[in-house]
Amino acid sequence: MKKKILVVDDEISICMLLQNFLSAEYEVVTLNNAIEALEWLEGNIPDLIISDIQMPEMDGYDFLTKVRERGFTKHTPVVMLSGKAESKERIKCYRLGAQDYLTKPFNPEELEELVKKNIFPIHYAIEW
């Protein structure tokens, strides 16, 4: 059974790109806003969430906060995506509970490694 990744991004092109890169190895669910994602999470638990920060209605910071407040997604790994490379943005995400932060445009190889690292953390320990 494939591991499930939830992608939340208001840019349809980014959702399609992530779906294209990840769907060979993972089941990828894409949603275009954080409110829909929270509703989807009511009945589903993904193995990883990849979320944009800048979205209308609810931004990625608020989405991440709500994900961490829920008992059943409290420990789900989250990778945040942003067009901003400033360290204050990354630090804010880490303080809110994100495992990783990826700047757009991103390198597909880096995305692949971040996904592996968060879904299969022992993967790296075995290699050492």
C-alpha positions as CSV (number, residue, x, y, z in Angstrom):
1,M,0.0,0.0,0.0
2,K,1.4,3.4,-1.0
3,K,2.0,6.0,1.6
4,K,-0.4,9.0,1.4
5,I,0.7,12.6,0.9
6,L,-1.7,15.6,1.2
7,V,-0.6,18.6,-0.9
8,V,-2.3,21.9,0.0
9,D,-1.5,24.8,-2.4
10,D,-3.7,27.4,-4.0
11,E,-1.6,27.3,-7.2
12,I,-3.0,24.6,-9.3
13,S,0.3,24.4,-11.3
14,I,2.2,23.6,-8.0
15,C,-0.3,20.9,-7.1
16,M,0.0,19.3,-10.6
17,L,3.8,19.5,-10.4
18,L,3.9,17.8,-7.0
19,Q,1.4,15.2,-8.2
20,N,3.6,14.5,-11.2
21,F,6.8,14.2,-9.1
22,L,5.3,12.1,-6.3
23,S,2.5,9.9,-7.7
24,A,4.7,7.1,-9.0
25,E,5.7,6.2,-5.4
26,Y,3.0,7.7,-3.3
27,E,-0.8,8.3,-3.2
28,V,-1.1,12.1,-3.6
29,V,-4.2,14.0,-2.7
30,T,-4.2,17.7,-3.8
31,L,-6.4,20.4,-2.4
32,N,-6.4,24.1,-3.3
33,N,-7.1,25.7,0.1
34,A,-6.5,25.0,3.8
35,I,-10.1,25.0,4.8
36,E,-10.9,22.1,2.4
37,A,-7.8,20.4,3.7
38,L,-9.0,20.6,7.3
39,E,-12.3,19.2,6.2
40,W,-10.6,16.3,4.3
41,L,-8.5,15.6,7.4
42,E,-11.7,15.0,9.4
43,G,-11.9,11.5,7.7
44,N,-8.3,10.9,6.5
45,I,-4.9,10.7,8.0
46,P,-2.0,11.2,5.5
47,D,1.5,10.1,6.1
48,L,2.8,13.5,5.2
49,I,1.4,17.0,4.5
50,I,3.0,19.4,2.1
51,S,1.5,22.9,2.5
52,D,2.0,26.3,0.9
53,I,2.2,29.3,3.2
54,Q,0.6,32.0,1.2
55,M,-3.0,31.0,0.5
56,P,-6.3,32.9,0.6
57,E,-8.9,32.4,3.3
58,M,-6.4,30.6,5.6
59,D,-2.7,30.8,5.3
60,G,-0.2,28.0,5.9
61,Y,0.7,29.2,9.4
62,D,-2.9,29.0,10.6
63,F,-3.4,25.6,8.8
64,L,-0.2,24.2,10.5
65,T,-1.4,25.5,13.9
66,K,-4.8,23.7,13.4
67,V,-3.1,20.5,12.2
68,R,-1.0,20.5,15.4
69,E,-4.0,21.2,17.6
70,R,-5.9,18.1,16.3
71,G,-5.1,14.9,18.2
72,F,-5.0,12.6,15.2
73,T,-2.7,14.8,13.1
74,K,-0.6,16.2,15.9
75,H,2.4,14.1,14.9
76,T,1.9,14.0,11.1
77,P,5.0,15.4,9.4
78,V,4.5,18.7,7.6
79,V,6.7,20.3,5.0
80,M,6.0,23.9,4.3
81,L,6.4,25.5,0.8
82,S,7.1,29.2,0.2
83,G,8.4,31.6,-2.3
84,K,10.2,33.4,0.6
85,A,13.7,32.3,1.5
86,E,14.1,34.4,4.6
87,S,15.2,32.5,7.7
88,K,12.5,34.2,9.8
89,E,9.9,32.5,7.7
90,R,11.5,29.1,8.2
91,I,11.9,29.7,11.9
92,K,8.3,30.6,12.3
93,C,7.3,27.4,10.5
94,Y,9.6,25.3,12.7
95,R,8.2,26.9,15.9
96,L,4.7,26.1,14.7
97,G,5.6,22.5,14.3
98,A,6.8,22.0,10.7
99,Q,9.5,19.4,10.1
100,D,10.9,21.0,7.0
101,Y,10.7,24.1,4.8
102,L,11.2,24.1,1.0
103,T,11.6,27.2,-1.1
104,K,9.8,27.6,-4.4
105,P,11.0,27.0,-7.1
106,F,12.3,23.8,-5.6
107,N,14.7,21.1,-6.8
108,P,12.7,17.9,-7.4
109,E,15.6,15.8,-6.0
110,E,15.5,17.9,-2.8
111,L,11.7,17.4,-2.6
112,E,12.2,13.6,-3.0
113,E,14.7,13.5,-0.2
114,L,12.6,15.6,2.2
115,V,9.6,13.3,1.5
116,K,11.7,10.2,2.2
117,K,13.2,11.7,5.3
118,N,9.8,12.5,6.7
119,I,7.9,9.4,5.7
120,F,10.7,6.9,6.3
121,P,12.9,8.5,8.9
122,I,14.7,5.2,9.6
123,H,15.7,5.2,5.9
124,Y,18.6,7.5,6.7
125,A,19.6,5.7,9.9
126,I,20.0,2.4,8.0
127,E,22.3,4.1,5.4
128,W,24.6,5.4,8.1
